[in-house]
Amino acid sequence: MGELGKLHQLIIPFFGHNITINLEVVLMTWIVISALLLFGFIAGKNREMLPRPIQALGELIVSQLYGLTEDALGKEYAKTYSPLICALFIFLLFSNWLGIIPHLEEPTKDLNTTLGLGIMGFVIAHYAGIKSKGFKAYAKEYFQPIFFMMPLNLIGEIAKIVSISFRLFGNIMGGSIIILVVSHLVYSVALPPFLYAFFGLFVGTIQAFVFTMLTVVYISVQVK
């Protein structure tokens, strides 16, 4: 059970402060990025009218996510933001599935990863809102319906970051803890394979989709 609190960290002194880097998360993130680059290279190489299985899978993911983005944002914004949405979903999907492989961990099990992605979505959504409406109209919305509601509206927007980030982190971390505890109780014989399939494949896929769709919704709310 010692794995629960075991972290491999790199601590860098910086002007009287310590910068702590979780080496496992960095390594696992780069494994996911490498896998994505390899998947994209294979799927996009020598494309044919009758697609190969990997090409067909890549086209299916892109077309489905583009359609969902177009439904939420419209054709104009879909062209701009669908590549981001597609990349975000595939990154989260591969990250959540990584824990199925022995001795590998999900990068999304670290709050820094999910919080970073949540902040990224927040910044992009509000940038899109300012670009679409203009800064004056964008800022005016924070004072609706009455001007003294501005603090609550601001807190509500910041709460979206916490909500989307902690939801993904909690589900992935919770699944990992359940698998670890049950594995020790049954000596990794009976239930763990089914738990890996459930939390890794099913829950991991659902949470990647939910996070991605919430990001689309946040952008949609700002640009409309």
N, C-alpha and C positions, 0 to 999 in steps of 0.2 A: 504493500500500500504506500510505500515511500514515494512512488512516482507522482502522487498528487501534489506534493510540495517541492518537487525537485525541478530546479530551473538552472539552465546554463546561461550565465549572463556575462556580458562584457561591460565593465564600468570604466568610463573615460572621464577623468577630471577635466573640468572646463570652467576656468575663471572662478574657482571656489565652489563650483557646483559639480555634481556627478551626473553624467549622462549614462543611463543604464540601457543596454541593448540586449534583448532576448535573442541569443544566437540561434536557438532552435526555430523560432518563428521566422527569422530572416532566412535560414536555410530552407525551411519548408516552403516559404513564399517563392523563393527562386526555383525550387523544384517544380512548383505549380506553373510559374512563368515559362520555364523551359518546356514543360509538357504542352502548354498552350501554343508556344512557338512551333513546336514539332507538329502538333495537330494541324495548325494553320498552314504550315508548309506542305504537309502531305495532302491535305484537303484541297489546297489551291494549285498544286503542281499537276500539270498535264490534264487540265479540265476537259471533260468530254461531254457530248450531248447525252450519252447514256452514262450517267455518273457511276463511279465506283462507290463502294459502301461508305468510305470515309468522306468522300466528296458529297454524297447524298446526305449524310448526317450533318455536315457543316451547312449545306444549303437549307436543310430543314430547320435548323436552329436559327439561322439568320432570317429566313423568310417568316417564321412564326413570330419572332421578336420584333421584326420590322412591322408586321401587321398589328401587333398589340400596341406598339409605339405610335403607329399611324392612327389607330382608333382613339388613342388618348390625346395626342397632340396635334393631329392633322398632318397633311402631306408635307407642308412646308417645314415644320419643325421635325418631322420624322426623319427627313434626310439629314438633318444636322445632328440629332441626338440618338438615332437608332444605333450607330456604331458604338457609342458609349454604352448604351443599354445592353447590347449584345456582348460586348467585352466584359462588362460587369457580371452578367449572369454566368458566362462560361468560367470566369475566374472564380466566382463563388462556388459554382458547381464542382469544379476540380478541387478547390480547397476543402470543401465539405466531404468529398469522397476520398481524400488523401488518407484519412485515418483508417480506412479499410485495409490499406497495405500495412503489413507488420512492420513495426519499428518506425513508422512515420506518424506525424501528428498533423492535425488540421490547423492551418494558420488562423482560421476564424475562431479557434478556441482561445485566442488571445484578444482581450478587449481593445488593445491598441489597434489591431487590424480592423475590427468592426467599427470602432469609433472613427478611425481615419477614413474609412469608406463612407460612413454617415456624414462626416464633415464635408467630404468631397461632394456628395450629392446635394447637401445643403447649399454650398457655395455655388455650384453649377445652377441649381434651381433659382436662386436669387439673382445670379448674374443674368439668367435667361429672362427673369421678370423685369429687371431694370432695362435690359436691351429691348424687350418687347413693348413696355409701357412708357418708358422714360422714368427718370429718377423721381420726378415730382409726383406723378401718378402712383408710382410704386410706394413711395414713402407715405402718401396720403392714406393708403389702405390700412396702415397701422393705427390710424386715429378713428377708424370706423367701428361701431356706429356712432360712438361719442368719443370726443378727444381724450378723455381721461381713461379710456380703455387701452391706450397705447402700451402701458407696461404689461398688461395681461396678454395682449396680442404678441408682444415681443417674446414673452416667456413661452407662449404657445408654439412659436416658431422654433425656439431653442429646444423645447421639449421633444420636437420631432427627431432631433439628432439622438437624444437619449433613448427614445422609444425604439427607433429602427436599429440602433447599434446594440442595445442591451437585449433585444429580442433574439437577434442572431447569435450573439455571444452566449446567452443563457441556454438556448436550445442545444448548441453544439457542445458547450462545456458540460451541461447536464447529462447529455447522452454519453459523453466520454466517462464521466464519473460513474454512471450506472453500469456501463460495460466493465469498467475496472473493478468495481465492488463485486458484481456478480461473478466475474471471472475468478476472483480470489475465493469466493464462497463455494463455487462448484469446480475449482481447480481447472478452469478453462476447458472443460470437457463438453458440457451439454448445451447451454443456452448461448454463450458468446457468439457463435457464428450467426445465429438468428438475430441477435441484438445488433451486430455489426451491419447486417443487411437492412434492418429496420432503421436504426439511427443514422447509418452512413448513407445508404442509398435513398430510402424513402424520405426521412426527415431532412436529410441534407439537401435533397432536390427541392422539397417544398420550401425550405427556408431560403434557399438561393432565389427561388421564384418570387417569394413574398418580398424579400429585400429589394429585388430588382423592380417589381411592380410598384412598390411604395415610392421608390425613387422617381419612377415615371409619373406617378400621381403628384408628387411634390412639384415636379417641373411643370406639369399641366396646370396646377393651381396657380402658379406664378405667372404663366404666360397668357392665361385666359381671364 
